[in-house]
Amino acid sequence: MKALFSSISSLLLILLLITACGGQSLQQEATVGETESAMNADGTCIEGFRLFAHKLLATEPLCVSEEPERIIAFEPFEILMSLEAPPIATFSGNLENYAIDFPALADDIENIGSIGVSSSPNIEAIVAANPDLIIGTTQRWRDMYEDLSAIAPTALYDFTHSGQWKEVAEFVADVTNQQTAYESLLQNYEERVSTLREELANSGLSISVVRVLPTGVRLYVLDSFSGEVIDDIGLARPESQQYTHAEMLDEFQQPSFYNISDENLQLADADVIFSWTLGATPEIADQAREQQLALRDDPLWSTLNAVQNDNVYEVGGYWIGLSFVAAHYMLDDLYEHVLDTEPTTPNPFVHSTESGENEGAESQCMYSRNTQRPGTSMLEYLRG
């Protein structure tokens, strides 16, 4: 079947020049290339392929390889790494961010190629990779769906906020035929969460999740990645961060976070504050770090309960992750800073026995999670 992918690579270049975006939904758009040729006239798939359908799938069911081995990840890179189904290629920013957030796992990405930057995917590199599956979000790649489908079966999923991370992980596991791995990951995560939940059951603590920007402070709410993990553990959130996804869209027109001015720093208060700095470029990241240092000298900041009790902790950018990898690193932070103890059960994604491995992510958290280009992609918008 690889020959079929190669035979349509020239067609892709033509499609890129003539494709019109239009206003149709993906369900109304015709598929082309290998996705279509893998389906028989009666709607069944040819040998070696299976019919894939899922509630998050943004298209009609499509035929995908029964055992995909050459996956290109547009967005779900961290998820594929957690499933031990590493893609053959992804955006360079995904690779850079993974190495920064998880230095102990950097060796795992050494053989993964780059398809350029998310603002301008390298089509030639995608074709040359000869993928048998492409995975991405509807929000980013709707207009390129037909072109990508001409290279390989393309599964686009609907993703509205980062609190959906477990749903997306299940989707990725299903389309890659890694359901057993997903169930094992979910069970392991739930066991660690259950243990930590019991240990924190009587704490009564509230947790504030804060990102320091060059121009101010950003707060993360219930339906965000970190918000979902904290909710799983059973810890409370301050009133300022108890918005649901629907309430966020109604009041702030965005899904998982909102920014506050220096005059409203009290909205960042809680019993414990977890914060980090990031930027779309190294320069912006440095500016955010300078803002974080300046924040420590702000008189209003010093009035916060968490600050006065020395309960403000700087963590890594994985607090806006999207995978079991990031979730386990969050659990480690909660053990370290809230319980002041080693995790009862180990982080399955920490390969090294050295306790300082996680600190590497924290010390580098000022650098970009998205250094490949200036501006904000849809995924960065959804994640915050």
HELIX and SHEET records of a PDB file:
HELIX    1   1 LYS A    2  SER A    7  1                                   6    
HELIX    2   2 SER A    9  ILE A   18  1                                  10    
HELIX    3   3 LEU A   26  GLN A   28  5                                   3    
HELIX    4   4 GLY A   33  SER A   37  1                                   5    
HELIX    5   5 PHE A   77  SER A   82  1                                   6    
HELIX    6   6 SER A   92  ASP A  101  1                                  10    
HELIX    7   7 PRO A  103  ILE A  109  5                                   7    
HELIX    8   8 ILE A  123  ALA A  128  1                                   6    
HELIX    9   9 THR A  138  TRP A  141  1                                   4    
HELIX   10  10 ARG A  142  MET A  144  5                                   3    
HELIX   11  11 TYR A  145  SER A  149  1                                   5    
HELIX   12  12 SER A  162  GLN A  164  5                                   3    
HELIX   13  13 TRP A  165  VAL A  175  1                                  11    
HELIX   14  14 GLN A  179  GLU A  199  1                                  21    
HELIX   15  15 PHE A  225  ILE A  233  1                                   9    
HELIX   16  16 GLU A  239  GLN A  241  5                                   3    
HELIX   17  17 HIS A  245  PHE A  252  1                                   8    
HELIX   18  18 ASP A  262  ALA A  268  5                                   7    
HELIX   19  19 PRO A  282  ARG A  296  1                                  15    
HELIX   20  20 TRP A  301  THR A  303  5                                   3    
HELIX   21  21 ASN A  305  GLN A  308  1                                   4    
HELIX   22  22 GLY A  317  ILE A  320  5                                   4    
HELIX   23  23 PHE A  324  LEU A  334  1                                  11    
HELIX   24  24 TYR A  335  LEU A  339  3                                   5    
HELIX   25  25 GLU A  357  SER A  363  1                                   7    
HELIX   26  26 MET A  378  ARG A  383  1                                   6    
SHEET    1   A 2 PHE A  49  PHE A  52  0                                        
SHEET    2   A 2 LEU A  62  SER A  65 -1                                        
SHEET    1   B 5 GLY A 113  SER A 114  0                                        
SHEET    2   B 5 ALA A  89  THR A  90  1                                        
SHEET    3   B 5 ILE A  71  ALA A  73  1                                        
SHEET    4   B 5 LEU A 133  THR A 137  1                                        
SHEET    5   B 5 THR A 154  TYR A 157  1                                        
SHEET    1   C 2 GLY A 116  VAL A 117  0                                        
SHEET    2   C 2 SER A 120  PRO A 121 -1                                        
SHEET    1   D 5 PHE A 257  ILE A 260  0                                        
SHEET    2   D 5 GLY A 216  TYR A 220 -1                                        
SHEET    3   D 5 ILE A 207  LEU A 213 -1                                        
SHEET    4   D 5 VAL A 272  THR A 277  1                                        
SHEET    5   D 5 VAL A 312  GLU A 314  1                                        
END                                                                             
